[in-house]
Amino acid sequence: MTDHDTDEQNHSDAQNHTDEQVRAAQSAALELAKLSEQSRNDALRAIADAIDARHDEILAANEKDVTEGERLLEQGEYTQALVDRLKLSPSKLNSITEMVRSVAEQDDPLGKTLEARELDEDLELYKVAVPIGVVGSVFESRPDALVQIAALCLKSGNAVLLKGGSEASHSNRILFDIIREATEAAADVPDGWAHLVEAREDVDRMLELDESIDLLMPRGSSAFVQYIQDNTSIPVLGHTEGICHVYVDRDADLSMAADIAFDAKVQYPAVCNAVETLLVHESVAADFLPDIVARYEEAGVEVRGDERVRELVDVEAATEEDWSTEYGDLVVSVRVVDSLEDAVDHVTTYGSKHTDSIVTEDADRAGRFMRSVDSASVFHNASTRFADGYRFGLGAEVGISTGKIHARGPVGLEGLTTYKYHLEGDGHLVATYAGEDAKPYTHREFEGTWTPGRRSRD
């Protein structure tokens, strides 16, 4: 067999493997959609208990990934931010299980009556929340992302294909195995509701299966998300880079502004909701910049400023590229602006529609900024680091959508549901409402909850 024949055989094997996984996921999704809330919650708690019981195994697997990551960091192939995202610890694992239990405690997203409308007497239409179906998620180096996504998909009744980065392969495998074994022990959870995808060829095959996969959720760089969007006809809910801003207004409490700017950069710089650019109104720049730059430098942050910043503090020069860069590290770019409008223009030009914050004591100016900035999350007097599904009370998130269709911002359980219409009648015929003697529709909204087989009004 030639090398070409071998490559073709490997490609065919990968296609067959992926096709089998997707068929199993489709079958499981139909069963999962009917699973009771109690069964889904019990399975989630079983996952949390299993992770708690196997810390040593998880940390041993994670150490392999981190060791390899540090080797590649020394060779210049990885960044420190990527290695930081890889690392797990006992406290991190405790946070993961707390997140899973939090998802279990969320209200059931399925079966909710979103709208109820009477079309005529005893003819009632209900709009009801249901799962999306089969979800494919391709995500970055953070192993905890696998658990977050799996937990949210289980709670929302969706089957899921999980493709993590090769840099976290050992961590992803052990976490997936724990999740699979915990849910296999739960008699009600259908086999095949979750699958681990590891090969790049499997991802390429997933992109072709538009009749079988209902939604793709890539988490990564803008270029990566764009690649997914350009190579599939499956709907894509993109989680792209976070070029987040904090704008310190002329009417800001400067002590508060310094605390917010520091927290937004230093508390955890490797994540997408960390601030990358600090904008400062010219009227407060001379008072504000020396103190915040000193705090940043004491924390090991490299500060890059425009010419007006560098007239006030001794920092590196910012380039045009800095304004559109997601550092994911202890680096921040700083610019002095002449007005609130200039701050908005900068965010509009260079931002990624993720999260931006204004610090000001003037409510009117805060409102102008928040209405003008077209980002998924816009904050007033708060750190950008609050842009997170858990902190928003969503239990967790599958990602932060910077687009505008279907779901936006931290995507939790609601973002993993769609709806369908249930019509309850009593022998009603369309002919009754057509022709010269047509009976009129009532089309009255009412408070009601759909119950199978019978009409129900609150």
Phi, psi and omega per residue, in radians:
M1 nan 2.270 -3.135
T2 -1.330 2.921 3.094
D3 -1.056 -0.645 3.134
H4 -1.112 -0.766 3.114
D5 -1.094 -0.684 3.128
T6 -1.113 -0.751 3.123
D7 -1.079 -0.735 3.133
E8 -1.125 -0.691 3.129
Q9 -1.143 -0.740 3.113
N10 -1.095 -0.696 3.123
H11 -1.129 -0.732 3.127
S12 -1.136 -0.708 3.115
D13 -1.100 -0.721 3.131
A14 -1.103 -0.736 3.115
Q15 -1.062 -0.817 -3.116
N16 -1.078 -0.720 -3.134
H17 -1.103 -0.816 -3.135
T18 -1.131 -0.736 3.122
D19 -1.037 -0.712 3.119
E20 -1.122 -0.750 3.120
Q21 -1.068 -0.763 -3.091
V22 -1.192 -0.701 3.089
R23 -1.074 -0.742 3.110
A24 -1.112 -0.687 3.135
A25 -1.148 -0.698 3.109
Q26 -1.065 -0.788 3.139
S27 -1.116 -0.752 -3.134
A28 -1.150 -0.627 -3.106
A29 -1.074 -0.659 3.130
L30 -1.124 -0.668 3.124
E31 -1.322 -0.687 -3.105
L32 -1.105 -0.606 -3.130
A33 -1.101 -0.419 -3.118
K34 -1.678 -0.073 -3.054
L35 -1.240 2.422 -3.113
S36 -1.157 2.739 3.088
E37 -1.048 -0.709 -3.129
Q38 -1.062 -0.731 3.133
S39 -1.140 -0.710 3.125
R40 -1.156 -0.725 3.133
N41 -1.167 -0.698 3.116
D42 -1.085 -0.697 3.124
A43 -1.140 -0.682 3.110
L44 -1.124 -0.735 3.124
R45 -1.164 -0.581 3.083
A46 -1.153 -0.649 3.073
I47 -1.098 -0.822 -3.139
A48 -1.057 -0.761 3.137
D49 -1.102 -0.694 -3.114
A50 -1.174 -0.693 3.092
I51 -1.130 -0.738 3.102
D52 -1.006 -0.665 -3.048
A53 -1.380 -0.202 -3.010
R54 -2.200 0.606 3.134
H55 -0.956 -0.796 -3.052
D56 -1.061 -0.751 3.129
E57 -1.122 -0.749 -3.118
I58 -1.125 -0.789 -3.103
L59 -1.181 -0.583 3.095
A60 -1.157 -0.747 3.103
A61 -1.150 -0.727 -3.134
N62 -1.109 -0.622 3.137
E63 -1.056 -0.621 3.085
K64 -1.081 -0.766 3.125
D65 -1.141 -0.760 -3.101
V66 -1.167 -0.720 3.121
T67 -1.056 -0.783 3.106
E68 -1.164 -0.658 3.114
G69 -1.108 -0.707 3.120
E70 -1.186 -0.590 3.075
R71 -1.118 -0.760 -3.141
L72 -1.268 -0.475 3.035
L73 -1.109 -0.762 3.115
E74 -1.084 -0.533 3.139
Q75 -1.505 -0.028 3.111
G76 1.451 0.162 -3.113
E77 -1.555 -0.432 3.100
Y78 -2.035 2.740 3.017
T79 -1.700 2.801 3.075
Q80 -1.073 -0.631 3.140
A81 -1.072 -0.712 3.131
L82 -1.121 -0.771 3.129
V83 -1.107 -0.694 3.116
D84 -1.070 -0.687 -3.140
R85 -1.185 -0.442 -3.137
L86 -1.242 -0.532 -2.909
K87 -1.260 2.316 2.975
L88 -1.943 2.775 3.128
S89 -2.610 2.900 3.082
P90 -0.959 -0.722 -3.139
S91 -1.186 -0.632 3.100
K92 -1.142 -0.717 3.105
L93 -1.139 -0.629 3.061
N94 -1.105 -0.673 3.097
S95 -1.137 -0.660 3.136
I96 -1.106 -0.809 -3.131
T97 -1.215 -0.561 3.047
E98 -1.088 -0.694 3.109
M99 -1.103 -0.785 -3.127
V100 -1.067 -0.767 3.126
R101 -1.163 -0.588 3.090
S102 -1.131 -0.686 3.081
V103 -1.071 -0.737 3.117
A104 -1.065 -0.550 -3.104
E105 -1.430 -0.198 3.137
Q106 -1.171 2.680 3.050
D107 -1.030 2.558 3.121
D108 -1.120 2.138 3.137
P109 -1.390 -0.181 -3.035
L110 -1.714 2.594 3.062
G111 1.383 0.008 3.133
K112 -1.217 2.395 3.021
T113 -1.472 1.950 -3.078
L114 -1.465 -0.587 3.090
E115 -2.594 2.627 3.048
A116 -2.394 2.289 -3.063
R117 -2.457 2.257 3.018
E118 -1.434 2.157 3.048
L119 -1.542 -0.579 3.059
D120 -2.887 3.069 3.119
E121 -1.006 2.214 -3.127
D122 1.117 0.302 3.047
L123 -2.196 1.759 -2.950
E124 -2.178 2.336 -3.083
L125 -1.898 2.283 -3.139
Y126 -2.156 2.331 3.043
K127 -1.748 2.024 -2.920
V128 -2.139 2.361 -3.138
A129 -1.267 2.327 3.140
V130 -2.429 2.861 3.088
P131 -1.154 2.772 3.041
I132 -1.257 -0.730 3.096
G133 2.313 -1.773 3.117
V134 -1.964 2.127 -3.085
V135 -1.995 2.359 3.019
G136 -1.935 2.230 -3.115
S137 -2.169 2.209 3.096
V138 -2.070 2.093 -2.944
F139 -2.378 3.028 -2.971
E140 -1.527 -2.781 -2.880
S141 -1.282 -0.240 -3.059
R142 -1.269 1.982 -3.139
P143 -1.090 -0.514 -3.131
D144 -1.137 -0.354 3.113
A145 -1.085 -0.638 3.136
L146 -1.044 -0.778 -3.113
V147 -1.207 -0.738 3.111
Q148 -0.990 -0.892 -3.065
I149 -1.133 -0.781 3.138
A150 -1.073 -0.756 -3.116
A151 -1.107 -0.781 -3.124
L152 -1.173 -0.664 3.117
C153 -1.158 -0.725 3.118
L154 -1.092 -0.820 -3.127
K155 -1.088 -0.623 -3.095
S156 -1.592 0.082 3.032
G157 1.359 0.410 -3.130
N158 -1.840 2.418 2.923
A159 -1.343 2.643 -3.007
V160 -2.471 2.450 2.990
L161 -1.883 2.100 -2.998
L162 -1.915 2.056 3.096
K163 -2.114 1.796 3.077
G164 -1.604 2.986 3.121
G165 -1.252 2.593 -3.131
S166 -1.091 -0.428 -3.139
E167 -1.145 -0.345 3.141
A168 -2.012 0.475 -2.975
S169 -1.067 -0.760 -3.121
H170 -1.150 -0.742 3.129
S171 -1.133 -0.767 -3.120
N172 -1.101 -0.703 -3.105
R173 -1.120 -0.809 -3.097
I174 -1.182 -0.694 3.127
L175 -1.150 -0.724 3.110
F176 -1.123 -0.750 3.134
D177 -1.049 -0.714 3.123
I178 -1.109 -0.773 3.130
I179 -1.101 -0.802 -3.114
R180 -1.095 -0.800 -3.114
E181 -1.147 -0.667 -3.139
A182 -1.155 -0.688 -3.120
T183 -1.412 -0.452 3.049
E184 -1.130 -0.560 3.126
A185 -1.275 -0.305 3.083
A186 -1.530 1.929 -2.958
A187 -1.018 -0.519 -3.029
D188 -1.424 -0.395 -3.051
V189 -1.360 2.178 -3.080
P190 -1.213 2.475 3.036
D191 -1.073 2.566 3.061
G192 1.455 0.214 3.137
W193 -1.296 -0.380 3.122
A194 -2.372 2.447 3.129
H195 -2.373 2.483 3.062
L196 -1.690 2.172 3.113
V197 -1.873 2.267 -3.055
E198 -2.108 -0.558 -3.044
A199 -1.550 2.531 3.085
R200 -1.056 -0.626 3.134
E201 -1.068 -0.591 3.118
D202 -1.143 -0.652 3.112
V203 -1.140 -0.786 3.126
D204 -1.030 -0.650 3.103
R205 -1.207 -0.699 3.106
M206 -0.969 -0.692 -3.091
L207 -1.108 -0.384 -3.114
E208 -1.498 -0.263 -2.950
L209 -1.630 1.018 -3.060
D210 -1.225 -0.312 3.112
E211 -1.547 -0.118 -3.048
S212 -2.067 -0.562 -3.137
I213 -1.806 2.267 -3.008
D214 -1.578 -0.473 -3.085
L215 -2.704 2.413 3.018
L216 -1.961 2.395 3.133
M217 -2.219 1.558 3.070
P218 -1.459 2.455 3.052
R219 -2.155 2.041 -3.130
G220 2.969 -2.683 -3.105
S221 -1.232 2.844 3.086
S222 -1.057 -0.666 3.142
A223 -1.118 -0.702 3.133
F224 -1.150 -0.829 3.127
V225 -1.073 -0.694 3.120
Q226 -1.101 -0.669 3.099
Y227 -1.055 -0.798 3.131
I228 -1.062 -0.812 -3.108
Q229 -1.110 -0.624 -3.095
D230 -1.346 -0.266 -3.002
N231 -2.086 0.357 3.088
T232 -2.641 2.716 3.000
S233 -1.843 0.104 3.033
I234 -1.283 2.424 3.049
P235 -0.976 2.397 -3.077
V236 -2.091 2.203 3.040
L237 -1.829 1.707 -2.940
G238 -1.512 2.297 2.990
H239 -1.918 1.770 -3.078
T240 -1.829 -2.910 -3.043
E241 -1.141 2.748 3.124
G242 -1.967 1.716 3.010
I243 -1.726 1.556 -3.003
C244 -1.713 2.605 -3.085
H245 -2.188 2.572 2.860
V246 -2.062 2.180 3.099
Y247 -1.878 2.088 3.098
V248 -1.636 1.888 -3.022
D249 -1.374 2.929 3.122
R250 -1.105 -0.472 -3.110
D251 -1.805 0.437 -3.137
A252 -1.360 2.601 2.865
D253 -1.332 1.921 -2.963
L254 -1.193 -0.513 3.063
S255 -1.161 -0.793 3.078
M256 -1.078 -0.756 -3.116
A257 -1.047 -0.707 3.131
A258 -1.130 -0.740 3.130
D259 -1.105 -0.735 -3.125
I260 -1.179 -0.806 -3.134
A261 -1.096 -0.637 3.131
F262 -1.212 -0.839 -3.136
D263 -1.062 -0.736 -3.072
A264 -1.131 -0.452 3.134
K265 -1.719 -0.755 -2.874
V266 -1.659 -0.511 -3.011
Q267 -0.979 -0.695 3.035
Y268 -2.838 1.572 -2.984
P269 -1.280 -0.242 -3.004
A270 -1.488 0.030 -3.050
V271 -1.860 2.874 -2.982
C272 -1.274 -0.289 -3.138
N273 -1.720 0.193 3.020
A274 -1.345 2.538 -3.125
V275 -1.241 2.468 3.078
E276 -1.986 -0.489 3.133
T277 -2.295 2.301 3.082
L278 -1.872 2.142 3.113
L279 -1.879 2.338 -3.041
V280 -2.278 2.240 3.110
H281 -1.122 2.448 -3.017
E282 -1.072 -0.472 -3.068
S283 -1.302 -0.306 -3.136
V284 -2.036 0.010 -3.035
A285 -1.053 -0.762 -3.079
A286 -1.135 -0.564 3.126
D287 -1.442 -0.599 -2.993
F288 -1.526 -0.755 -2.951
L289 -1.112 -0.770 -3.114
P290 -0.991 -0.728 -3.103
D291 -1.225 -0.807 -3.089
I292 -1.208 -0.637 3.109
V293 -1.131 -0.708 3.095
A294 -1.079 -0.733 3.114
R295 -1.135 -0.759 3.113
Y296 -1.042 -0.849 -3.066
E297 -1.149 -0.600 3.087
E298 -1.127 -0.509 3.127
A299 -1.569 0.088 3.110
G300 1.483 0.286 -3.141
V301 -1.482 2.285 3.014
E302 -1.474 2.150 -3.114
V303 -1.829 2.292 3.088
R304 -2.119 2.204 -3.050
G305 -2.199 2.794 3.046
D306 -1.359 -3.108 -3.044
E307 -1.050 -0.700 -3.097
R308 -1.214 -0.611 3.054
V309 -1.119 -0.767 -3.054
R310 -1.250 -0.251 3.003
E311 -1.280 -0.364 -3.061
L312 -1.843 -0.531 -3.109
V313 -2.449 2.710 -3.115
D314 -1.592 1.684 -3.134
V315 -2.383 2.962 3.087
E316 -1.167 2.704 3.123
A317 -1.381 2.326 3.055
A318 -1.445 2.520 3.069
T319 -1.836 2.973 3.087
E320 -1.035 -0.598 -3.129
E321 -1.144 -0.538 -3.113
D322 -1.033 -0.646 -3.051
W323 -1.148 -0.376 -3.124
S324 -2.020 0.446 -3.096
T325 -1.904 2.299 2.955
E326 -1.628 1.856 -3.071
Y327 -1.275 -0.759 -3.043
G328 1.045 0.508 -3.032
D329 -2.714 -3.115 -3.129
L330 -1.402 1.118 3.078
V331 -2.413 2.414 3.100
V332 -2.475 2.442 3.049
S333 -1.784 2.535 -3.036
V334 -2.288 2.378 3.110
R335 -2.368 2.457 3.007
V336 -1.597 2.293 3.132
V337 -2.102 2.697 -3.069
D338 -1.481 -0.349 -3.037
S339 -2.768 2.940 3.040
L340 -1.060 -0.695 3.139
E341 -1.084 -0.666 3.098
D342 -1.143 -0.652 3.096
A343 -1.103 -0.788 3.115
V344 -1.079 -0.744 3.125
D345 -1.060 -0.711 3.124
H346 -1.110 -0.815 -3.135
V347 -1.082 -0.725 -3.137
T348 -1.116 -0.683 -3.086
T349 -1.293 -0.741 -2.960
Y350 -1.951 -0.252 -3.046
G351 -1.292 2.970 -3.123
S352 -1.992 0.252 3.112
K353 1.129 0.527 -3.118
H354 -1.646 -1.423 -3.089
T355 -2.559 2.304 3.116
D356 -2.455 2.565 -3.010
S357 -2.324 2.496 3.014
I358 -1.979 2.412 3.037
V359 -1.949 1.976 -3.119
T360 -2.820 2.656 3.053
E361 -1.670 -0.016 -3.128
D362 -1.698 1.913 -3.070
A363 -1.104 -0.635 -3.137
D364 -1.137 -0.736 3.131
R365 -1.203 -0.636 3.065
A366 -1.058 -0.770 3.133
G367 -1.094 -0.713 3.122
R368 -1.078 -0.780 3.131
F369 -1.107 -0.806 -3.033
M370 -1.219 -0.557 3.073
R371 -1.346 -0.483 -3.037
S372 -1.513 -0.519 -3.100
V373 -1.452 2.124 -3.048
D374 -1.638 1.146 3.130
S375 -2.065 2.813 -3.115
A376 -1.102 -0.617 3.103
S377 -2.322 2.294 3.090
V378 -2.297 2.190 -2.989
F379 -1.998 2.732 3.035
H380 -2.159 2.094 3.104
N381 0.987 0.789 3.123
A382 -2.674 2.632 3.136
S383 -1.196 2.519 3.082
T384 -1.094 -0.325 -3.103
R385 -1.168 -0.176 3.078
F386 -1.311 -0.171 3.137
A387 -1.299 1.496 -3.011
D388 -2.784 2.428 -3.088
G389 -1.044 -0.743 -3.138
Y390 -1.134 -0.795 -3.121
R391 -1.180 -0.512 3.090
F392 -1.338 -0.084 -3.122
G393 1.456 0.359 3.138
L394 -1.610 0.027 -3.084
G395 1.555 -0.908 3.111
A396 -2.979 -2.972 3.105
E397 -2.543 2.605 3.001
V398 -1.532 -0.195 3.136
G399 2.808 3.058 3.072
I400 -1.969 1.972 -3.092
S401 -1.435 2.171 3.097
T402 -1.720 0.059 3.025
G403 -1.537 -2.982 -3.051
K404 -2.157 -0.150 -3.046
I405 -1.695 2.388 3.070
H406 1.299 -1.051 -3.134
A407 -2.544 2.625 -3.084
R408 -2.473 2.553 -3.106
G409 1.321 -2.759 3.100
P410 -1.028 2.155 -3.073
V411 -1.712 1.913 3.111
G412 -1.849 -2.526 -3.048
L413 -1.100 -0.741 -3.098
E414 -1.065 -0.631 3.140
G415 -1.232 -0.210 3.113
L416 -1.766 0.264 3.082
T417 -2.110 2.753 2.944
T418 -2.221 -2.692 3.138
Y419 -2.601 2.831 2.954
K420 -2.463 2.864 -3.097
Y421 -1.734 2.301 3.038
H422 -1.972 2.175 3.131
L423 -1.952 2.159 3.112
E424 -1.891 2.081 3.140
G425 -2.228 -2.999 3.131
D426 -2.514 1.073 -3.119
G427 1.408 0.336 -3.098
H428 -1.198 2.509 -3.139
L429 -2.190 2.484 3.108
V430 -1.095 -0.558 -3.115
A431 -1.001 -0.490 3.132
T432 -1.097 -0.474 -3.031
Y433 -1.895 0.368 -3.129
A434 -2.263 2.767 3.081
G435 1.526 -3.034 -3.049
E436 -1.125 -0.628 -3.104
D437 -1.730 0.515 -3.062
A438 -1.059 2.370 3.054
K439 -1.415 2.387 -3.132
P440 -1.336 2.604 2.996
Y441 -1.338 2.627 3.078
T442 -1.539 -0.655 3.103
H443 0.820 1.007 -3.141
R444 -1.898 2.240 3.044
E445 -1.297 2.546 3.071
F446 -2.603 2.832 3.067
E447 -1.495 2.023 -3.099
G448 -2.787 2.853 3.136
T449 -2.221 2.233 3.130
W450 -1.207 2.282 3.039
T451 -2.209 2.210 -3.057
P452 -0.918 2.244 3.003
G453 1.499 -0.111 3.117
R454 -2.675 2.735 3.108
R455 -1.480 2.578 -3.092
S456 -2.570 2.140 3.071
R457 -2.020 2.460 3.113
D458 -1.383 nan nan
